Amino acid sequence: MPKIIVILNGKGGVGKTTTAVNLAANFARKQNVILVDADIQGSASWWFGRNQDGMGFDLAQETNPKLLSNLTKLTGYDLVVVDTPPALRSEALATVVAIADYLVLPTPPAAMDLAVLIETVRKAVIPVGVPHKVLLTKVDTRSLGEAIEAQKTLMGLGIPVCKNLIRTYKAHERAALEGVPITQWRGNNAREAESDYRRVANELQLDWRE
């Protein structure tokens, strides 16, 4: 059985698809990975479709809850990464959370984003008891203090949070427009942007081994 990693947040625009694609690309360096696009908007599928040479992992677009429930039966893959719709009442989201081995919750550190994230954890995560971690995304390099305060706030509420974070770089937008993950991007700030997701991927994998 493959390990199922679900990327979720009840709010859009938090870096969810960016995180799903770039974590899948990092995990695919050493494992057979498939990214499942369960978001009706299909952003991950659009991104993947722009790349004629492949991203190092496979992709499937599926929003049908009945079919999504069969992900545990997939063969030929070590890891399934699922990009989900930004809607807590989505049946597709509820289906994949119920079968997940681990949940990653991306969120910017701003107060309003954190409020929605905390609601997501309380309504969609805690009731199912799946191991999870919040990932701070879109972190302004000029105000890292905001991210540190957000980490402290989450830990104070008993919500696990990644030590590593994802800084804001134009590289992420440009990589998506070119149809490549950040691991294949070669423009400005490529090294910094790639290293952020590499460190997060390593941190998550250490969690799974414990």
Secondary structure, DSSP 8 states (H G I E B T S, - for coil): --EEEEE--SSSSSSHHHHHHHHHHHHTTTS-EEEEE--TT-HHHHHHHT-SS--SSEEEE---HHHHTTGGG--S-SEEEEE--S-TT-HHHHHHHHH-SEEEEEE-SSHHHHHHHHHHIIIIIGGGT--EEEEE-SB-TT-HHHHHHHHHHHHHTT--B-SS--B--HHHHHHHHHT--TTT--STTHHHHHHHHHHHHHHHHHHHH-
